[in-house]
Amino acid sequence: MLGAQNEPAASATESRLGDFQRHGFFFASVAECPSPAASAAQALEHLAPTLIKRIQFSYKPKSVVLLSDALSPLVPLLAQAGRGIRIAPDGEPLALPRAGDSASEAAFRAACARIATSART
C-alpha cells in the first residue's frame, strides 16, 4: 500500500526530470552512494571536491544548473574551480517545483527553457 501512495510523487519527479532532459540538460546526482555524514551540509562539504573534479574532467559542461537551494554552498566552490564553468540561471540554484503546484511547475519549465535557449547561443 505504501508503494501505491508514493507512485504519484515518483511519476511527478520522473515527469520533471523528463522535461528537464528534453530541454537538452544532463542530470547528475551529487552523490552516487549515501554519505555517512550526519547532515546534508556535512555530506555536501565531504562530496564537493569529488563532484567538482567530475564536473571539470568528466562532464566538462559549459553551464551547470544546481537543482536545490541546499546546493548553494557549491556556488563559490564552482566559481573558484574556474575552467569557464557558468552556473545557470544567474549564478544561483534553481528551485525544484513542488509536486502538484502548477504555478511552480510552470515557472520551473520556463526557467529550463530560458537556460536551454541561453546555452545554445
N, CA, C and O of each residue as an XYZ file, in Angstrom:
484
protein
N       0.811     -1.190      0.000
C       0.000      0.000      0.000
C       0.857      1.259      0.000
O       0.516      2.250     -0.645
N       1.984      1.215      0.733
C       2.862      2.375      0.797
C       3.401      2.726     -0.583
O       3.491      3.900     -0.942
N       3.758      1.704     -1.352
C       4.267      1.952     -2.703
C       3.245      2.650     -3.577
O       3.589      3.524     -4.372
N       1.988      2.262     -3.429
C       0.928      2.885     -4.228
C       0.775      4.360     -3.872
O       0.478      5.181     -4.740
N       0.973      4.695     -2.612
C       0.856      6.084     -2.211
C       2.010      6.913     -2.752
O       1.841      8.108     -2.996
N       3.167      6.318     -2.945
C       4.342      7.038     -3.422
C       4.396      7.158     -4.938
O       5.186      7.944     -5.461
N       3.572      6.396     -5.658
C       3.626      6.411     -7.116
C       3.378      7.783     -7.728
O       4.123      8.168     -8.628
N       2.366      8.551     -7.291
C       2.161      9.869     -7.904
C       3.370     10.780     -7.727
O       3.735     11.503     -8.654
N       3.994     10.760     -6.559
C       5.175     11.596     -6.335
C       6.322     11.143     -7.220
O       7.037     11.971     -7.783
N       6.506      9.828     -7.348
C       7.578      9.306     -8.192
C       7.327      9.657     -9.655
O       8.256     10.053    -10.358
N       6.091      9.520    -10.122
C       5.819      9.829    -11.526
C       5.941     11.328    -11.786
O       6.345     11.731    -12.877
N       5.598     12.158    -10.800
C       5.769     13.608    -10.957
C       7.248     13.951    -11.062
O       7.637     14.794    -11.870
N       8.070     13.303    -10.250
C       9.517     13.526    -10.305
C      10.068     13.092    -11.651
O      10.873     13.802    -12.254
N       9.641     11.929    -12.126
C      10.091     11.445    -13.431
C       9.650     12.381    -14.550
O      10.394     12.609    -15.504
N       8.458     12.913    -14.433
C       7.954     13.855    -15.438
C       8.818     15.109    -15.476
O       9.178     15.586    -16.552
N       9.154     15.647    -14.294
C      10.003     16.844    -14.239
C      11.386     16.548    -14.793
O      11.951     17.373    -15.510
N      11.944     15.375    -14.471
C      13.256     15.009    -14.987
C      13.205     14.871    -16.507
O      14.117     15.319    -17.202
N      12.144     14.255    -17.023
C      11.989     14.124    -18.467
C      11.905     15.477    -19.148
O      12.496     15.683    -20.208
N      11.175     16.396    -18.542
C      11.058     17.748    -19.091
C      12.423     18.420    -19.095
O      12.794     19.081    -20.065
N      13.152     18.253    -18.030
C      14.496     18.816    -17.900
C      15.406     18.274    -19.004
O      16.136     19.035    -19.639
N      15.360     16.966    -19.230
C      16.216     16.350    -20.248
C      15.788     16.730    -21.660
O      16.641     16.867    -22.537
N      14.491     16.905    -21.907
C      14.023     17.322    -23.239
C      14.537     18.707    -23.603
O      14.631     19.045    -24.783
N      14.872     19.510    -22.596
C      15.423     20.836    -22.861
C      16.934     20.787    -23.084
O      17.576     21.834    -23.178
N      17.514     19.579    -23.168
C      18.923     19.451    -23.506
C      19.867     19.417    -22.323
O      21.048     19.731    -22.471
N      19.376     19.043    -21.154
C      20.217     19.002    -19.976
C      20.569     17.566    -19.603
O      19.817     16.638    -19.901
N      21.697     17.392    -18.959
C      22.122     16.125    -18.401
C      21.988     16.236    -16.895
O      22.410     17.234    -16.312
N      21.416     15.244    -16.261
C      21.212     15.282    -14.816
C      22.204     14.352    -14.143
O      22.318     13.186    -14.518
N      22.919     14.859    -13.155
C      23.837     14.044    -12.372
C      23.610     14.334    -10.895
O      23.371     15.475    -10.498
N      23.686     13.309    -10.116
C      23.498     13.450     -8.678
C      24.807     13.871     -8.017
O      25.891     13.555     -8.507
N      24.696     14.582     -6.908
C      25.896     14.970     -6.156
C      26.594     13.728     -5.641
O      27.822     13.647     -5.659
N      25.819     12.765     -5.183
C      26.390     11.557     -4.592
C      25.832     10.321     -5.279
O      24.625     10.213     -5.498
N      26.699      9.408     -5.611
C      26.269      8.139     -6.181
C      25.873      7.162     -5.079
O      25.087      6.243     -5.309
N      26.415      7.363     -3.895
C      26.156      6.481     -2.759
C      25.788      7.330     -1.550
O      26.174      8.496     -1.465
N      25.048      6.750     -0.622
C      24.728      7.508      0.592
C      26.003      7.892      1.340
O      26.991      7.159      1.332
N      25.958      9.028      1.969
C      27.104      9.515      2.720
C      26.929      9.206      4.198
O      25.815      9.267      4.718
N      28.028      8.873      4.882
C      27.927      8.623      6.322
C      27.835      9.910      7.145
O      27.779      9.851      8.373
N      27.820     11.062      6.488
C      27.782     12.347      7.208
C      26.484     12.491      7.997
O      25.452     11.926      7.635
N      26.559     13.249      9.068
C      25.415     13.420      9.958
C      24.350     14.339      9.370
O      23.173     14.190      9.698
N      24.724     15.277      8.518
C      23.751     16.214      7.966
C      23.987     16.388      6.475
O      25.029     16.001      5.946
N      23.006     16.972      5.808
C      23.141     17.235      4.379
C      24.290     18.201      4.111
O      25.029     18.032      3.141
N      24.443     19.209      4.964
C      25.530     20.183      4.790
C      26.891     19.506      4.920
O      27.811     19.808      4.161
N      27.020     18.593      5.880
C      28.290     17.876      6.046
C      28.546     16.954      4.856
O      29.679     16.839      4.389
N      27.496     16.301      4.368
C      27.638     15.423      3.212
C      28.085     16.218      1.992
O      28.956     15.780      1.241
N      27.484     17.389      1.798
C      27.848     18.236      0.670
C      29.297     18.689      0.774
O      30.027     18.679     -0.217
N      29.708     19.080      1.954
C      31.095     19.503      2.165
C      32.060     18.358      1.878
O      33.123     18.562      1.292
N      31.683     17.161      2.292
C      32.520     15.975      2.080
C      32.592     15.586      0.596
O      33.646     15.179      0.108
N      31.469     15.715     -0.115
C      31.383     15.244     -1.503
C      31.748     16.304     -2.543
O      32.003     15.964     -3.699
N      31.776     17.562     -2.160
C      32.005     18.651     -3.116
C      33.294     18.511     -3.919
O      33.253     18.690     -5.136
N      34.433     18.202     -3.309
C      35.659     18.106     -4.111
C      35.569     17.054     -5.224
O      36.040     17.286     -6.338
N      34.970     15.911     -4.925
C      34.823     14.861     -5.933
C      33.869     15.297     -7.030
O      34.131     15.078     -8.213
N      32.768     15.911     -6.643
C      31.801     16.395     -7.625
C      32.438     17.421     -8.558
O      32.247     17.360     -9.773
N      33.181     18.347     -8.005
C      33.803     19.389     -8.819
C      34.812     18.779     -9.789
O      34.894     19.209    -10.940
N      35.571     17.797     -9.350
C      36.508     17.125    -10.266
C      35.758     16.412    -11.377
O      36.183     16.438    -12.532
N      34.631     15.767    -11.033
C      33.821     15.103    -12.064
C      33.314     16.117    -13.080
O      33.339     15.865    -14.285
N      32.857     17.257    -12.592
C      32.353     18.302    -13.489
C      33.463     18.798    -14.401
O      33.263     18.949    -15.606
N      34.634     19.053    -13.826
C      35.751     19.601    -14.604
C      36.318     18.618    -15.615
O      36.580     18.990    -16.759
N      36.509     17.375    -15.211
C      37.280     16.453    -16.037
C      36.461     15.390    -16.755
O      36.933     14.825    -17.741
N      35.253     15.102    -16.292
C      34.432     14.097    -16.961
C      33.299     14.728    -17.752
O      33.148     14.468    -18.946
N      32.497     15.562    -17.084
C      31.330     16.141    -17.752
C      31.709     17.294    -18.672
O      31.174     17.407    -19.775
N      32.623     18.148    -18.229
C      33.099     19.310    -18.991
C      31.947     20.147    -19.586
O      31.933     20.407    -20.789
N      30.997     20.560    -18.756
C      29.867     21.326    -19.289
C      30.216     22.794    -19.502
O      31.182     23.307    -18.938
N      29.421     23.450    -20.319
C      29.531     24.903    -20.462
C      28.819     25.576    -19.300
O      29.231     26.641    -18.838
N      27.752     24.948    -18.834
C      26.964     25.505    -17.740
C      26.571     24.396    -16.778
O      26.463     23.229    -17.154
N      26.362     24.786    -15.540
C      25.883     23.874    -14.503
C      24.629     24.495    -13.905
O      24.604     25.685    -13.590
N      23.597     23.686    -13.752
C      22.384     24.134    -13.085
C      22.281     23.339    -11.795
O      22.198     22.111    -11.816
N      22.287     24.035    -10.690
C      22.156     23.396     -9.386
C      20.677     23.346     -9.041
O      20.016     24.383     -8.986
N      20.153     22.146     -8.808
C      18.721     21.975     -8.583
C      18.409     21.809     -7.103
O      18.094     20.707     -6.655
N      18.490     22.858     -6.368
C      18.068     22.877     -4.970
C      18.804     24.003     -4.274
O      19.994     24.223     -4.500
N      18.085     24.706     -3.432
C      18.733     25.745     -2.637
C      19.758     25.144     -1.685
O      20.678     25.832     -1.244
N      19.603     23.858     -1.368
C      20.558     23.182     -0.483
C      21.950     23.104     -1.106
O      22.934     22.872     -0.405
N      22.031     23.297     -2.426
C      23.324     23.235     -3.121
C      24.007     24.595     -3.218
O      25.052     24.714     -3.859
N      23.443     25.606     -2.604
C      24.040     26.950     -2.621
C      25.513     26.970     -2.210
O      26.279     27.747     -2.779
N      25.945     26.147     -1.243
C      27.365     26.154     -0.887
C      28.295     25.771     -2.044
O      29.491     26.056     -1.986
N      27.769     25.135     -3.086
C      28.604     24.772     -4.234
C      28.922     25.963     -5.133
O      29.902     25.925     -5.876
N      28.113     27.014     -5.078
C      28.302     28.161     -5.967
C      29.712     28.738     -5.858
O      30.384     28.852     -6.883
N      30.196     29.110     -4.666
C      31.553     29.662     -4.600
C      32.631     28.629     -4.932
O      33.683     28.983     -5.464
N      32.380     27.371     -4.625
C      33.367     26.325     -4.935
C      33.509     26.148     -6.446
O      34.619     25.993     -6.954
N      32.387     26.171     -7.158
C      32.447     26.063     -8.616
C      33.091     27.295     -9.232
O      33.827     27.191    -10.213
N      32.816     28.461     -8.657
C      33.429     29.692     -9.159
C      34.947     29.641     -8.966
O      35.697     30.074     -9.842
N      35.393     29.124     -7.846
C      36.831     29.005     -7.588
C      37.480     27.978     -8.504
O      38.647     28.113     -8.871
N      36.713     26.943     -8.875
C      37.260     25.897     -9.733
C      37.587     26.431    -11.119
O      38.464     25.907    -11.806
N      36.874     27.479    -11.523
C      37.165     28.114    -12.808
C      36.840     27.234    -13.989
O      35.812     26.556    -14.016
N      37.726     27.251    -14.965
C      37.578     26.499    -16.209
C      36.323     26.868    -16.980
O      35.790     26.043    -17.722
N      35.847     28.086    -16.818
C      34.720     28.551    -17.600
C      33.383     27.964    -17.220
O      32.432     28.058    -17.996
N      33.280     27.359    -16.048
C      32.002     26.794    -15.640
C      31.064     27.932    -15.253
O      31.365     28.732    -14.368
N      29.929     27.989    -15.929
C      28.920     29.014    -15.654
C      27.773     28.354    -14.916
O      27.281     27.304    -15.330
N      27.349     28.966    -13.829
C      26.218     28.445    -13.074
C      24.972     29.171    -13.568
O      24.856     30.391    -13.452
N      24.051     28.400    -14.116
C      22.826     28.968    -14.655
C      21.660     28.546    -13.768
O      21.711     27.454    -13.203
N      20.644     29.332    -13.622
C      20.494     30.683    -14.128
C      21.089     31.703    -13.157
O      20.949     31.556    -11.943
N      21.714     32.674    -13.654
C      22.187     33.831    -12.891
C      23.080     33.494    -11.701
O      23.090     34.228    -10.713
N      23.828     32.399    -11.779
C      24.761     32.062    -10.721
C      24.135     31.564     -9.444
O      24.798     31.538     -8.407
N      22.880     31.167     -9.485
C      22.168     30.694     -8.294
C      21.489     29.359     -8.589
O      21.203     29.049     -9.746
N      21.228     28.565     -7.545
C      20.493     27.308     -7.754
C      19.078     27.558     -8.251
O      18.478     28.596     -7.971
N      18.564     26.600     -8.985
C      17.194     26.640     -9.485
C      16.342     25.786     -8.556
O      16.627     24.605     -8.362
N      15.323     26.365     -7.994
C      14.468     25.633     -7.056
C      13.594     24.635     -7.808
O      12.965     24.975     -8.810
N      13.563     23.417     -7.321
C      12.671     22.416     -7.896
C      11.234     22.774     -7.561
O      10.962     23.271     -6.468
N      10.314     22.533     -8.479
C       8.918     22.861     -8.189
C       8.330     21.883     -7.180
O       8.763     20.736     -7.071
N       7.357     22.355     -6.465
C       6.635     21.500     -5.533
C       5.648     20.652     -6.331
O       4.931     21.170     -7.188
N       5.613     19.356     -6.051
C       4.709     18.448     -6.762
C       3.270     18.918     -6.591
O       2.823     19.206     -5.481
N       2.563     18.989     -7.694
C       1.166     19.392     -7.656
C       0.929     20.884     -7.666
O      -0.218     21.328     -7.714
N       1.994     21.670     -7.622
C       1.871     23.133     -7.641
C       2.098     23.582     -9.078
O       3.237     23.739     -9.516
N       1.012     23.787     -9.802
C       1.124     24.081    -11.230
C       1.876     25.379    -11.500
O       2.568     25.487    -12.512
N       1.755     26.360    -10.620
C       2.463     27.629    -10.831
C       3.972     27.432    -10.710
O       4.728     27.945    -11.536
N       4.424     26.688     -9.682
C       5.871     26.484     -9.535
C       6.398     25.558    -10.629
O       7.542     25.702    -11.061
N       5.574     24.607    -11.082
C       5.994     23.728    -12.181
C       6.129     24.519    -13.484
O       7.062     24.294    -14.255
N       5.203     25.440    -13.728
C       5.276     26.279    -14.930
C       6.498     27.196    -14.875
O       7.174     27.397    -15.884
N       6.776     27.747    -13.699
C       7.958     28.606    -13.542
C       9.236     27.806    -13.761
O      10.186     28.310    -14.360
N       9.268     26.564    -13.282
C      10.438     25.701    -13.478
C      10.641     25.397    -14.964
O      11.758     25.477    -15.475
N       9.559     25.051    -15.643
C       9.658     24.762    -17.082
C      10.137     25.988    -17.855
O      10.959     25.875    -18.765
N       9.620     27.154    -17.490
C      10.037     28.390    -18.166
C      11.516     28.666    -17.902
O      12.237     29.080    -18.809
N      11.971     28.442    -16.677
C      13.390     28.648    -16.353
C      14.259     27.677    -17.137
O      15.312     28.064    -17.643
N      13.832     26.419    -17.247
C      14.585     25.433    -18.034
C      14.677     25.869    -19.493
O      15.735     25.760    -20.112
N      13.570     26.361    -20.041
C      13.564     26.813    -21.432
C      14.512     27.990    -21.629
O      15.237     28.046    -22.622
N      14.507     28.941    -20.677
C      15.424     30.095    -20.784
C      16.876     29.645    -20.706
O      17.718     30.132    -21.462
N      17.175     28.725    -19.806
C      18.541     28.232    -19.664
C      18.971     27.507    -20.931
O      20.085     27.698    -21.419
N      18.071     26.667    -21.465
C      18.400     25.939    -22.699
C      18.640     26.889    -23.860
O      19.560     26.684    -24.652
N      17.822     27.922    -23.965
C      17.994     28.903    -25.037
C      19.327     29.632    -24.895
O      20.043     29.820    -25.879
N      19.655     30.037    -23.686
C      20.924     30.746    -23.491
C      22.122     29.827    -23.695
O      23.189     30.297    -24.091
N      21.973     28.535    -23.438
C      23.081     27.601    -23.629
C      23.367     27.383    -25.112
O      24.497     27.070    -25.489
N      22.354     27.545    -25.947
C      22.534     27.340    -27.394
C      23.175     28.536    -28.079
O      23.666     28.423    -29.202
N      23.171     29.692    -27.401
C      23.711     30.886    -28.047
C      25.131     31.138    -27.653
O      25.736     32.108    -28.109
